[in-house]
Amino acid sequence: MGYVQTKTAFQRTLNNLGVDYLDLYLIHMPFGDYYGAWRAMEELYKEGRIRAIGVSNFQSDRIIDLCYMAEIKPMVDQLELHPFYQREEELDILHGYGIIPQAWAPFAEGMNGMFTNHILRKIAKEHDKTVAQVILRWNVQRGVSVIPKSVHRSRMKENLGIWDFELSKNDMQAITSLDLARPQMLDPHKPSEVHRLFNYLENPVLTSL
């Protein structure tokens, strides 16, 4: 999606939502004419029609390149960030550019037995918290914004209950040992993921939703 398409899509989004501005607008993947899309977003930001602009699934090389080429640096980068894919070096780069990393799937949908992991359960028991709360707190202490998804009121309340405790240095080190150092949900470098994205964009039924 380039400059013109981004302007058109943005206005359509405002019309569909019935609002005058958006708090956050993102480029979903580092594919296609995202430089043109970014220029359009910069203009919309300057006009006050977007409060913050950012990207999603941009890895370090793409982030650095965009920061050098853009007038306004991304404010947010949404990434796969959870105990099994910790990405410490990438977080250092984002923090160095003043970009907020945001975990779009902080629980990795429970993959690899995350909620039954013995290390996480031990830490949760010591703090009288749930494993989910430990995972969220761990990311927050790393300077990561988190957006856990839930439609259940009880879990929403649970996800908010992370501000009355702090993980120790030993807790953080123990969680570090869980890192598998590879994506568990989405790898933008895989050709199959690139094909999947463009197949989605080319499907008129899906893109009209």
N, C-alpha and C positions, 0 to 999 in steps of 0.2 A: 504494500500500500504506500503510495507516494504522497506528494504534497496535496494535490487536488482531492484525491480520494480521502485523505485524512480530514480535510476541511469539511467535505460532504458528510463523512461518517460522524464527525463530531456534532454537526448541526442536527443530524438525524437522531443522534442519541439524546441531545437536549430536548428535541421535540417529543420523543417517545417518553421521556421521564417527566416532562412538563416543568423543567427548571431553567434557570438562566445561566448557571455555571456548574462546573464539576470540581470537586475537591481534589481528585487525582485522576490523571489520564496516562495510560501506559502503552508502550509498544510491546506486543506480546512476545515476539521472537526476533532475533537478529538476522532476518531474511528479507529479501525483496529490497525495495527502495526505502529503507528505514531512515536514510539521511534526509530524503525529501519529507517523510512523515515527521521527522524531528523538527525541521524548519517550520513546518505548519504548526506544530505544538508550541514551539518557541513564540511564534506570533500570537497564538491564542493565550498563552501565559501572560505576555506583555499587555494584552488587551484586558486582562483580569477575568477571562472566561474560564480559566483553569487555575486552581490554587497551587497545584504542584504537578510537575511532569516527571515521568520516569520510564523505566524499561522493565522487562521481565525476561528471565532466562538469558541474559547477556553475561557471558563469561569474561574473564579478566582482559583478554586481548581485545574483545569488542568494546568493552567499557573504556579502556585506555584510549583506543582509537577515537571513539565518539567524544570523549572529553577533550581531546586535542582539536577536533574538527568543529565542535559545537560552540555556539556563543554562550549558551546556558547549559551547564552540566546537569545530567540526570540527578534528581533528588532522591529517587528510590530505585532499587533493583530487586525485584522479586525473584527469589531463587528457591531451589530445593535445598532445604537446610533442616537437618534433624540429626539425632545422635549417630546414625549410620552413614551420614554424608555431611561432614562438619565443615569442610572448606575454609580452614583457618587462614591460609595464605590469601585466598580471594577476599575474605573479610577484611584483612589488613589493607588490601588495595582499595576496597570500597571506602573504608574509614579514612584512608589517606586522601581521597578525593572529596570527602565530605558527603558521601552518598550513603543513605540509610539502607542496609540490607534488610529485606523482609522475607520471612519464611512463608511460602504459599502452601506448604504442606508439612507443618511442624511435626506431625505424627506419622507421616509417610503411610497414611491409611492403615496403620498397624502392621505393616509388612515386617517380615523376619521376626515375628513374635515380639515386637517392641513393647507391648503392654505387659508381657509376662517375663521380660528380661530380668534375670536375677540381680544384676547390678542396679538397674533402675528401681526394682522393687525394694531392694535393701535400703537405698537412699530414701525412697518415699516413706518407708516404715520409720526410719530414724527421724524424719521431720513431721510425721503424722500427716502426710499428704498423699495424693494419688500419683501414680506414674505420670499421668498427663500433666499434672501441675509441676512436677519435677522437670519434665522436658521443656515446658514453656518457660519456667524460671531459668533454666540453663541457657536457653537462647537469649532471653532478655539480659542476663548477666554478661553475655558476649556482645551486647550492643545490637542485637537483632530484634527488629519488630516482628511480631507474630500475628497471623490471621487464621486461627483454628476455625474450622467449619463445623457447625452443629445446628441442628434444627430442634434440639431438645433443651428446654429451659434449664433443667438440672445440670446439664453439661456446660451450658453457657455460664451458669453461676460458678461451677467448678473452675472453668477456665479463667475466671476473674479473680479467683482466690489464690493469687501467687505473690501478693505484695506484703505478706506478713511473715515471710521467712527468707533466708538467704542460703544458698549452697556454699559450702566451705571449699577451700582450695583442694582438699582431698576429694570431695565430691566431684568437683569439676575435672580433676585428673582421672578419676575412675571412669567418668563418662567419655573422656577422650579415648580410652582404650577400646571403645565400641566402634570407632570410625572404620568403615570399610573402604573409604577413599575413592568411591566411585558412585555414580548415580544409581538410585534404586527405582526411580519412577520415570525420569525423563532425561535423555541424553541428546542435547541439540546437535552434537557432532555426528550422530548416527544418520546415515542416508535415509533409513526407513522413517525417521521422525520428520525429516525435511519433506519427503514424499507425502507423509500423512497430513502435514500442515497444508501443503498446496492442494492436495486432493480435497481437503475440507473447504478451502477458499473457492475452489472451482465448482463446488456443488451448489447450484442455485437454490435448492431447498433449504440447505443449512444457512447459507449466507443471507437469506431473506428473513431469518428469525431475529 
